[in-house]
Structure formats: structure tokens, C-alpha cells
Amino acid sequence: MHTCTLSIEQQIGCGHYGRVVKARAKGITAPNEVETEVAVKMVKSRADVTEIKSLVSELKILVHLGCHLNVVN
């Protein structure tokens, strides 16, 4: 398993329990890969347990989608 370097840029959206930021990722598919523009979904900095559970539930749904070009599994 290789590691990925992630550089957070700016917020591009937000919702009730989370936010989405634009980022650059290097090494998503291969260690020497060029940077790829990605969106990263995360809970807000002061999230409570309910908000974290909501994000985890959403991520579980994405796992069931299987491999998809726009989702890092």
C-alpha cells in the first residue's frame, strides 16, 4: 500500500454536518503519480458524535458504489 500526499486548498461547499474542500492529491493510484485535483468531504471542526456518524453513514453508501472514477475507494 502506498501513501498519498494531500494539499488542502479552499472550501467549495458546506452542509449541515460537513464541508467539502478542493485539494490536490499526489499518489492516489501510483506512488509517482502527478497531482490530481480532488474534492475532500469532512466533518466541521466542532462536529459532535451525531454529525460524525452521519458522515460515516454517507461514506458507507459510497463504498457500496464500487469502483468509480470520481470516488477514491
Contacts in CASP RR format, 6 or more apart in sequence:
PFRMAT RR
TARGET T0000
AUTHOR 0000-0000-0000
METHOD contacts of the structure
MODEL  1
MHTCTLSIEQQIGCGHYGRVVKARAKGITAPNEVETEVAVKMVKSRADVT
EIKSLVSELKILVHLGCHLNVVN
2 27 0 8 1.000
2 30 0 8 1.000
2 31 0 8 1.000
3 27 0 8 1.000
3 31 0 8 1.000
4 25 0 8 1.000
4 26 0 8 1.000
4 27 0 8 1.000
4 28 0 8 1.000
5 25 0 8 1.000
5 26 0 8 1.000
5 27 0 8 1.000
6 23 0 8 1.000
6 24 0 8 1.000
6 25 0 8 1.000
6 38 0 8 1.000
6 40 0 8 1.000
7 23 0 8 1.000
7 24 0 8 1.000
7 25 0 8 1.000
7 35 0 8 1.000
8 21 0 8 1.000
8 22 0 8 1.000
8 23 0 8 1.000
8 40 0 8 1.000
9 21 0 8 1.000
9 22 0 8 1.000
9 23 0 8 1.000
9 24 0 8 1.000
10 21 0 8 1.000
10 22 0 8 1.000
11 19 0 8 1.000
11 20 0 8 1.000
11 21 0 8 1.000
11 22 0 8 1.000
12 20 0 8 1.000
12 21 0 8 1.000
12 22 0 8 1.000
12 39 0 8 1.000
13 19 0 8 1.000
13 20 0 8 1.000
13 21 0 8 1.000
14 20 0 8 1.000
14 44 0 8 1.000
16 51 0 8 1.000
16 54 0 8 1.000
17 43 0 8 1.000
17 44 0 8 1.000
17 47 0 8 1.000
17 50 0 8 1.000
17 51 0 8 1.000
17 54 0 8 1.000
17 55 0 8 1.000
18 41 0 8 1.000
18 42 0 8 1.000
18 43 0 8 1.000
18 44 0 8 1.000
18 47 0 8 1.000
18 51 0 8 1.000
18 55 0 8 1.000
19 41 0 8 1.000
19 42 0 8 1.000
19 43 0 8 1.000
19 44 0 8 1.000
20 39 0 8 1.000
20 40 0 8 1.000
20 41 0 8 1.000
20 42 0 8 1.000
21 39 0 8 1.000
21 40 0 8 1.000
21 42 0 8 1.000
22 37 0 8 1.000
22 38 0 8 1.000
22 39 0 8 1.000
22 40 0 8 1.000
23 37 0 8 1.000
23 38 0 8 1.000
23 39 0 8 1.000
23 40 0 8 1.000
24 35 0 8 1.000
24 36 0 8 1.000
24 37 0 8 1.000
24 38 0 8 1.000
25 35 0 8 1.000
25 36 0 8 1.000
25 38 0 8 1.000
25 72 0 8 1.000
26 33 0 8 1.000
26 34 0 8 1.000
26 35 0 8 1.000
26 36 0 8 1.000
27 33 0 8 1.000
27 36 0 8 1.000
28 36 0 8 1.000
28 38 0 8 1.000
28 72 0 8 1.000
38 72 0 8 1.000
41 55 0 8 1.000
41 58 0 8 1.000
42 55 0 8 1.000
43 51 0 8 1.000
43 52 0 8 1.000
43 55 0 8 1.000
44 51 0 8 1.000
47 55 0 8 1.000
62 71 0 8 1.000
63 73 0 8 1.000
65 71 0 8 1.000
66 73 0 8 1.000
67 73 0 8 1.000
END
